[in-house]
Amino acid sequence: MAVPKRKTTRAARDARRSSHHVEAPSRSLCPQCHEPKLPHRVCLSCGYYDGKEIIDTE
C-alpha cells in the first residue's frame, strides 16, 4: 500500500483545492425571443435552436 513520505503542507493542499470552486453556468440570449438560455441548447421558452423550431411550445 502506498504511504506518503512526508505530510502534505496546508499551502500545497489548499493550492491543489483552489480549482475545486463551483461556478454559475454561463448564459446567452436566445436570438428569437431574447430570453436567457444555456449555450448550445434548445431555448425552453420558444423552442428554437440554430434558427429552427425544435420543440413546439404552443
Backbone hydrogen bonds, N-H to C=O, Kabsch-Sander energy under -0.5 kcal/mol:
donor,donor_aa,acceptor,acceptor_aa,energy
13,R,9,T,-2.4
14,D,10,R,-2.7
15,A,11,A,-2.1
16,R,12,A,-1.9
17,R,13,R,-1.6
18,S,15,A,-0.7
19,S,16,R,-0.7
20,H,17,R,-1.8
28,S,37,K,-2.9
30,C,35,E,-2.5
34,H,30,C,-1.8
37,K,28,S,-3.1
41,R,38,L,-0.9
43,C,48,Y,-2.2
47,G,43,C,-1.7
49,Y,52,K,-2.5
52,K,49,Y,-1.6
54,I,47,G,-2.8
54,I,52,K,-0.6
55,I,47,G,-1.9
57,T,55,I,-0.8
